[in-house]
Amino acid sequence: MKIFITKLLSLVLLATIIGCSVRKTEVSESEDNALIKDLYLKDIEIRELDAKTDTVNLEAYDKKHREKIFHLLAENKVVTVKDKIRAAWILQHTAAKFCDGKLTSISAENFLLAYKLSSTALFELRKKNDSVTIKEQNIPRIVALNYDRYLLFTFGYQKFGTQFVFDDQTGEMLLAPIDTTLSNDMQRKEYNVEPLNVLLKKNKMKTNPK
């Protein structure tokens, strides 16, 4: 009888150990999405080639890349911090167009989505106290850039001061209009953007349409 009880306890203990190992596997962290990484690297590659040769039809690639990101978002496959940052970079490359003499975007909502992805990534990195990644990849600046681009292509101005526009009358690149009521230098510093007086000292700013 004692031998039977001992064997029974051994089986129960073994089952408990196996059960614990299964649960640990289930809660393991998600891996970075390999497809998003490939799209991101291709995004960099085609831009480096275009910078050297000025021969690449960027939008032909960008459109396909964005569509793949939309599919992955719909399938909840943009999960990790790197996934979100890489997806944000891809969505940020949405083409612009001129409409009635004004610079607009073919889909400004893509910039808002890029902002949401990058700001969520920044929040998660701060929660993990991963200051190394935040600093090395300049994530706060990416967040500001995405939001500024969304505002510029929807309302004609920006919040922080990361965006520039081409002035067809003078042939200059000008600092896009900044709505100074939306942020201050303390917030600019938080997102790695120079103080307003420094921005204006270095660059001419286009007149605010407001």
Rosetta silent file (secondary structure, phi, psi, omega in degrees, C-alpha in Angstrom):
SEQUENCE: MKIFITKLLSLVLLATIIGCSVRKTEVSESEDNALIKDLYLKDIEIRELDAKTDTVNLEAYDKKHREKIFHLLAENKVVTVKDKIRAAWILQHTAAKFCDGKLTSISAENFLLAYKLSSTALFELRKKNDSVTIKEQNIPRIVALNYDRYLLFTFGYQKFGTQFVFDDQTGEMLLAPIDTTLSNDMQRKEYNVEPLNVLLKKNKMKTNPK
SCORE:     score description
SCORE:     0.000 S_00000001
   1 L     0.000  -43.604  179.317    0.000    0.000    0.000 S_00000001
   2 H   -62.725  -39.018  179.364    2.834    2.408    0.880 S_00000001
   3 H   -64.321  -41.463  179.582    4.565    1.629   -2.415 S_00000001
   4 H   -62.553  -44.133 -179.837    1.345    2.369   -4.341 S_00000001
   5 H   -64.729  -40.385  179.916    0.864    5.730   -2.565 S_00000001
   6 H   -62.234  -43.976  178.795    4.495    6.672   -3.196 S_00000001
   7 H   -64.078  -38.943 -179.373    4.135    5.929   -6.931 S_00000001
   8 H   -64.413  -43.871  178.346    0.867    7.883   -7.040 S_00000001
   9 H   -63.693  -36.665  178.580    2.462   10.920   -5.406 S_00000001
  10 H   -63.555  -40.812  178.762    5.353   10.711   -7.870 S_00000001
  11 H   -66.072  -41.022  178.386    2.923   10.755  -10.812 S_00000001
  12 H   -63.152  -43.849  178.851    1.052   13.731   -9.379 S_00000001
  13 H   -62.453  -42.009  179.209    4.315   15.618   -8.863 S_00000001
  14 H   -63.527  -42.784  178.763    5.425   14.826  -12.429 S_00000001
  15 H   -62.464  -38.252  179.298    2.096   16.030  -13.813 S_00000001
  16 H   -65.592  -42.556  179.565    2.443   19.271  -11.839 S_00000001
  17 H   -64.713  -44.548  178.980    5.932   19.892  -13.174 S_00000001
  18 H   -62.212  -42.761  179.766    4.848   19.211  -16.761 S_00000001
  19 H   -60.337  -40.592  179.605    1.828   21.458  -16.310 S_00000001
  20 H   -65.228  -40.517 -178.603    4.018   24.331  -15.096 S_00000001
  21 H   -65.524  -34.772  178.154    6.386   23.996  -18.032 S_00000001
  22 H   -66.396  -43.925 -178.951    3.473   24.233  -20.489 S_00000001
  23 H   -64.072  -36.853 -179.990    2.125   27.372  -18.839 S_00000001
  24 H   -64.912  -36.316  177.837    5.556   29.037  -18.967 S_00000001
  25 H   -65.601  -38.631 -176.865    5.696   28.383  -22.722 S_00000001
  26 H   -65.968  -31.294 -175.184    2.291   29.973  -23.234 S_00000001
  27 L   -98.410   11.422  178.687    3.247   33.264  -21.580 S_00000001
  28 L   -65.599  150.773 -176.901    6.577   33.694  -23.383 S_00000001
  29 L   -65.966  147.707  178.538    7.091   37.056  -25.048 S_00000001
  30 L   -69.463  148.542  176.984    6.130   37.462  -28.700 S_00000001
  31 L   -88.975  155.574  176.538    8.898   37.531  -31.283 S_00000001
  32 L   -61.414  143.535 -179.291    9.358   40.424  -33.681 S_00000001
  33 L   -73.873  118.777 -175.725    7.413   39.997  -36.906 S_00000001
  34 H   -65.064  -35.204 -179.593    9.892   38.898  -39.598 S_00000001
  35 H   -66.229  -42.359  178.469    7.776   40.288  -42.451 S_00000001
  36 H   -62.890  -40.183  177.833    7.651   43.759  -40.896 S_00000001
  37 H   -61.326  -43.620  179.127   11.421   43.660  -40.433 S_00000001
  38 H   -62.737  -42.593  178.822   11.898   42.728  -44.104 S_00000001
  39 H   -62.948  -41.642 -179.622    9.583   45.543  -45.226 S_00000001
  40 H   -63.665  -45.126  179.730   11.431   48.013  -43.007 S_00000001
  41 H   -66.157  -36.816  177.001   14.848   46.991  -44.355 S_00000001
  42 H   -66.600  -38.001  177.782   13.552   47.197  -47.927 S_00000001
  43 H   -58.078  -44.774  178.543   12.182   50.656  -47.127 S_00000001
  44 H   -66.072  -44.253 -176.740   15.671   51.771  -46.089 S_00000001
  45 H   -59.432  -47.515 -175.967   17.306   50.075  -49.084 S_00000001
  46 H   -69.083  -29.528  178.485   15.158   51.743  -51.751 S_00000001
  47 H   -74.967  -35.893  175.721   15.643   55.171  -50.180 S_00000001
  48 H   -66.197  -39.262  178.429   19.399   54.777  -50.063 S_00000001
  49 H   -66.249  -42.321 -179.497   19.350   53.720  -53.727 S_00000001
  50 H   -66.483  -35.233  178.312   17.134   56.655  -54.699 S_00000001
  51 H   -63.390  -31.179 -178.766   19.410   59.078  -52.836 S_00000001
  52 H   -86.101  -35.239 -170.530   22.317   57.855  -54.971 S_00000001
  53 H  -116.206  -21.183 -176.484   20.596   57.472  -58.347 S_00000001
  54 L    55.350   40.065 -176.840   17.295   59.418  -58.221 S_00000001
  55 L  -123.424   -2.094 -172.826   15.753   56.609  -60.263 S_00000001
  56 L   -92.537  131.591  172.480   13.469   54.777  -57.812 S_00000001
  57 L   -83.426   88.979 -173.046    9.692   55.102  -57.926 S_00000001
  58 H   -59.577  -42.061 -176.191    9.339   55.138  -54.147 S_00000001
  59 H   -64.074  -29.382  177.763    5.556   55.191  -54.078 S_00000001
  60 H   -60.895  -38.600  176.504    5.377   51.991  -56.148 S_00000001
  61 H   -79.477  -45.913 -174.031    7.148   50.215  -53.272 S_00000001
  62 H   -58.895  -40.942 -178.987    5.646   52.259  -50.436 S_00000001
  63 H   -60.674  -44.862  178.841    2.052   51.543  -51.458 S_00000001
  64 H   -64.282  -41.179 -179.464    2.632   47.774  -51.393 S_00000001
  65 H   -63.522  -44.438  179.557    4.454   48.038  -48.064 S_00000001
  66 H   -62.094  -42.832 -179.415    1.634   50.068  -46.484 S_00000001
  67 H   -61.157  -37.911  177.862   -0.994   47.623  -47.685 S_00000001
  68 H   -66.981  -38.088  177.469    0.911   44.737  -46.085 S_00000001
  69 H   -64.674  -40.063  178.285    1.131   46.661  -42.814 S_00000001
  70 H   -61.211  -40.812  178.062   -2.638   47.265  -42.894 S_00000001
  71 H   -63.193  -43.645 -179.385   -3.226   43.524  -43.319 S_00000001
  72 H   -66.186  -37.639  176.721   -0.915   42.730  -40.402 S_00000001
  73 H   -63.756  -42.473  179.852   -2.638   45.322  -38.214 S_00000001
  74 H   -64.421  -30.353 -179.645   -6.027   43.819  -39.050 S_00000001
  75 L   -92.580    7.459  179.608   -4.703   40.380  -38.101 S_00000001
  76 L    58.081   43.473 -178.645   -3.216   41.737  -34.825 S_00000001
  77 L  -112.585   13.982  171.542    0.306   40.833  -35.940 S_00000001
  78 L  -107.448   90.373 -164.106    1.954   44.162  -35.117 S_00000001
  79 L  -113.229  -51.639 -172.380    2.735   43.279  -31.528 S_00000001
  80 L   -79.902  169.366  177.677    6.223   44.054  -30.277 S_00000001
  81 H   -59.097  -45.053  179.976    7.837   47.447  -29.753 S_00000001
  82 H   -64.380  -39.179  176.120   10.060   46.930  -32.803 S_00000001
  83 H   -55.327  -47.265 -175.461    7.031   45.900  -34.869 S_00000001
  84 H   -68.155  -40.583  179.388    5.273   49.148  -33.971 S_00000001
  85 H   -67.247  -44.462 -179.933    8.262   51.389  -34.632 S_00000001
  86 H   -65.541  -41.577  178.011    9.016   49.735  -37.968 S_00000001
  87 H   -63.543  -37.892  178.932    5.360   49.835  -39.014 S_00000001
  88 H   -63.138  -41.561  178.616    5.223   53.520  -38.063 S_00000001
  89 H   -61.940  -41.304 -178.566    8.208   54.286  -40.300 S_00000001
  90 H   -67.195  -43.784  179.941    6.558   52.514  -43.222 S_00000001
  91 H   -68.195  -29.186  179.361    3.212   54.290  -42.758 S_00000001
  92 H   -62.835  -27.087 -179.704    5.016   57.595  -42.398 S_00000001
  93 L   -88.039   61.678  174.860    6.145   57.234  -46.010 S_00000001
  94 L  -101.174  132.608 -171.705    2.754   58.083  -47.477 S_00000001
  95 L   -65.191  151.574  175.416    2.941   60.134  -50.651 S_00000001
  96 E  -102.645  163.467  177.412    2.037   63.807  -50.872 S_00000001
  97 E  -150.017  158.855  175.186    0.195   65.539  -53.677 S_00000001
  98 E   -98.239  128.337  178.966   -0.698   69.069  -54.781 S_00000001
  99 E  -131.727  115.370 -177.394   -4.381   69.885  -54.765 S_00000001
 100 L    54.527   39.327  177.713   -5.533   73.385  -55.832 S_00000001
 101 L    80.729    2.752 -179.019   -2.024   74.667  -55.185 S_00000001
 102 E  -112.946  143.836  177.643   -1.877   73.179  -51.690 S_00000001
 103 E   -80.582  120.746  178.819    0.312   70.339  -50.470 S_00000001
 104 E  -131.394  176.675  179.284   -1.830   67.468  -49.198 S_00000001
 105 E  -114.128  150.304  177.408   -1.426   63.760  -48.531 S_00000001
 106 L   -70.101  -18.401  176.516   -3.084   60.869  -50.324 S_00000001
 107 L  -164.417   83.956 -177.151   -4.000   59.536  -46.868 S_00000001
 108 L   -63.795  -22.210  179.269   -3.130   61.760  -43.905 S_00000001
 109 H   -62.047  -24.083  177.973   -4.725   59.223  -41.548 S_00000001
 110 H   -62.588  -34.518  179.089   -1.652   57.057  -42.108 S_00000001
 111 H   -69.905  -36.241  177.199    0.424   59.639  -40.242 S_00000001
 112 H   -65.833  -40.958  177.803   -2.008   59.567  -37.327 S_00000001
 113 H   -65.275  -39.701  176.478   -1.757   55.787  -37.217 S_00000001
 114 H   -61.705  -39.645  177.362    2.044   56.050  -37.337 S_00000001
 115 H   -63.054  -44.729 -179.386    1.863   58.463  -34.406 S_00000001
 116 H   -62.832  -41.680  179.644   -0.321   56.067  -32.399 S_00000001
 117 H   -65.698  -46.421 -177.338    2.027   53.153  -33.064 S_00000001
 118 H   -70.659  -35.932  179.157    5.193   55.064  -32.200 S_00000001
 119 H   -70.446  -34.599  175.350    3.717   56.720  -29.095 S_00000001
 120 H   -65.874  -41.910  177.574    2.520   53.323  -27.848 S_00000001
 121 H   -60.829  -42.361  178.696    6.013   51.920  -28.434 S_00000001
 122 H   -62.960  -42.941  178.583    7.511   54.817  -26.471 S_00000001
 123 H   -60.101  -43.677 -179.091    5.095   54.211  -23.594 S_00000001
 124 H   -67.526  -38.269  178.155    6.023   50.512  -23.480 S_00000001
 125 H   -65.818  -40.506  177.950    9.750   51.261  -23.577 S_00000001
 126 H   -66.880  -36.708  178.570    9.406   53.742  -20.719 S_00000001
 127 H   -63.699  -33.440  178.580    7.393   51.201  -18.762 S_00000001
 128 L   -86.737   -1.664 -175.115   10.292   48.737  -19.183 S_00000001
 129 L    57.320   36.434 -179.935   12.816   51.477  -18.308 S_00000001
 130 L   -89.808   72.051 -178.040   14.528   50.759  -21.643 S_00000001
 131 H   -69.541  -24.501 -179.110   16.304   54.097  -21.899 S_00000001
 132 H   -64.729  -51.061  179.743   18.956   52.613  -24.191 S_00000001
 133 H   -63.592  -41.876  179.720   16.527   51.836  -27.024 S_00000001
 134 H   -58.282  -43.255 -177.465   14.711   55.129  -26.507 S_00000001
 135 H   -76.107  -46.970 -175.967   17.964   57.074  -26.847 S_00000001
 136 H   -61.802  -40.518 -177.549   19.633   55.019  -29.593 S_00000001
 137 L   -97.624    1.073  176.862   16.583   55.098  -31.882 S_00000001
 138 L    52.190   49.587 -175.005   15.469   58.581  -30.816 S_00000001
 139 H   -60.346  -42.348  178.995   11.906   57.354  -30.283 S_00000001
 140 H   -56.975  -40.009  178.977   10.540   60.611  -28.787 S_00000001
 141 H   -63.458  -38.575  178.405   11.635   62.473  -31.923 S_00000001
 142 H   -62.435  -42.111  179.046    9.870   59.878  -34.096 S_00000001
 143 H   -60.976  -47.140  179.739    6.654   60.420  -32.132 S_00000001
 144 H   -62.723  -42.068 -179.674    6.874   64.201  -32.593 S_00000001
 145 H   -61.046  -45.167 -179.292    7.682   63.826  -36.278 S_00000001
 146 H   -63.818  -41.496 -178.890    4.660   61.593  -36.913 S_00000001
 147 H   -70.064  -41.046  177.243    2.279   63.918  -35.110 S_00000001
 148 H   -60.012  -41.676 -178.780    3.676   67.010  -36.829 S_00000001
 149 H   -66.411  -38.266  176.844    3.285   65.363  -40.210 S_00000001
 150 H   -61.903  -48.019 -179.638   -0.329   64.446  -39.458 S_00000001
 151 H   -62.859  -42.551 -177.238   -1.159   68.019  -38.433 S_00000001
 152 H   -60.629  -44.077 -175.461    0.690   69.518  -41.415 S_00000001
 153 H   -86.131   -1.825  175.964   -1.146   67.424  -43.989 S_00000001
 154 H  -114.751  -36.871 -176.053   -4.558   67.882  -42.385 S_00000001
 155 H  -120.517  -10.348  176.020   -4.543   71.419  -40.944 S_00000001
 156 L    89.845    6.373  177.529   -1.506   73.070  -42.544 S_00000001
 157 L  -142.604  173.405  179.708    0.576   73.594  -39.388 S_00000001
 158 E  -129.039  170.058 -176.736    2.609   71.569  -36.910 S_00000001
 159 L   -96.924  -48.855 -171.467    2.994   71.298  -33.153 S_00000001
 160 L   -95.243  -52.723 -178.009    6.697   70.770  -32.400 S_00000001
 161 L   124.866   41.881 -178.801    8.770   71.881  -35.391 S_00000001
 162 L  -104.727   -8.668 -170.917   10.067   68.798  -37.212 S_00000001
 163 L  -109.821  143.610  177.903    8.580   69.431  -40.668 S_00000001
 164 E  -125.138  150.862  179.342    9.773   71.492  -43.626 S_00000001
 165 E  -129.950  152.902 -179.931    7.986   72.486  -46.826 S_00000001
 166 E   -88.049  130.448  177.447    9.216   73.623  -50.218 S_00000001
 167 E   -96.730  106.718 -175.696    8.426   77.211  -51.200 S_00000001
 168 L   -69.569  -15.378  178.931    7.897   77.160  -54.979 S_00000001
 169 L   -80.133  -39.011 -178.479    8.163   80.961  -55.156 S_00000001
 170 L  -104.910  -15.103 -177.694   11.627   81.222  -53.617 S_00000001
 171 L    75.114   18.072 -178.494   12.850   77.674  -54.190 S_00000001
 172 E  -103.347  157.222  169.159   13.702   77.366  -50.486 S_00000001
 173 E   -93.078  120.848 -177.138   12.915   74.747  -47.889 S_00000001
 174 E  -112.787  150.918  172.744   11.038   76.497  -45.107 S_00000001
 175 E   -64.139  126.931 -179.995   10.085   75.407  -41.627 S_00000001
 176 L   -62.771  150.080 -178.272    6.415   74.461  -41.824 S_00000001
 177 L   -53.006  137.637  178.852    4.107   76.774  -39.837 S_00000001
 178 E  -112.365  127.840  172.721    4.100   76.065  -36.086 S_00000001
 179 L   -85.096  101.566 -173.307    1.044   76.648  -33.928 S_00000001
 180 L   -70.752   -7.740  177.904    2.840   77.920  -30.834 S_00000001
 181 L   -81.676  -11.512 -174.147   -0.285   77.461  -28.681 S_00000001
 182 L   -88.759  -23.272 -178.040    0.023   73.665  -28.936 S_00000001
 183 L  -153.841  167.270  175.852    3.384   73.153  -27.222 S_00000001
 184 L  -128.608  178.166 -176.106    6.191   74.869  -25.354 S_00000001
 185 H   -65.593  -27.448  177.841    9.956   74.425  -25.180 S_00000001
 186 H   -65.526  -41.863  177.901    9.665   72.043  -22.236 S_00000001
 187 H   -69.860  -37.926  177.477    7.559   69.693  -24.348 S_00000001
 188 H   -60.465  -41.805  178.960    9.898   70.124  -27.309 S_00000001
 189 H   -62.611  -39.822  179.590   12.805   69.092  -25.113 S_00000001
 190 H   -60.331  -31.771 -178.498   10.883   66.000  -23.984 S_00000001
 191 L  -105.981   20.747  174.540   10.538   64.969  -27.630 S_00000001
 192 L    59.191   41.252  175.165   14.102   65.928  -28.628 S_00000001
 193 L  -114.665  141.303 -177.636   13.099   68.989  -30.629 S_00000001
 194 L   -65.313  155.702  176.239   15.073   72.221  -30.410 S_00000001
 195 L   -58.499  154.795 -175.799   13.616   75.283  -28.629 S_00000001
 196 H   -58.996  -42.505 -178.003   11.442   77.520  -30.777 S_00000001
 197 H   -65.211  -31.128  177.238   13.910   80.426  -30.809 S_00000001
 198 H   -71.121  -42.413  178.305   16.669   78.082  -32.032 S_00000001
 199 H   -59.534  -44.489 -177.341   14.437   76.692  -34.781 S_00000001
 200 H   -73.524  -25.494  177.344   13.532   80.187  -35.954 S_00000001
 201 H   -73.037  -34.778 -177.698   17.143   81.349  -35.808 S_00000001
 202 H   -84.412  -28.282 -171.147   18.244   78.495  -38.058 S_00000001
 203 L  -135.946  149.042  168.863   15.298   78.484  -40.453 S_00000001
 204 L   -79.488  142.800  179.943   12.768   80.740  -42.117 S_00000001
 205 E  -111.260  136.411  177.173    9.213   79.711  -41.273 S_00000001
 206 L   -67.905  148.194 -178.945    6.346   79.727  -43.708 S_00000001
 207 L   -61.297  132.829  178.648    3.412   81.941  -42.740 S_00000001
 208 L   -68.684  124.341 -178.969    0.863   80.173  -40.571 S_00000001
 209 L   -63.318  -18.260  178.838   -2.389   79.800  -42.551 S_00000001
 210 L   -73.970    0.000    0.000   -4.343   80.412  -39.349 S_00000001
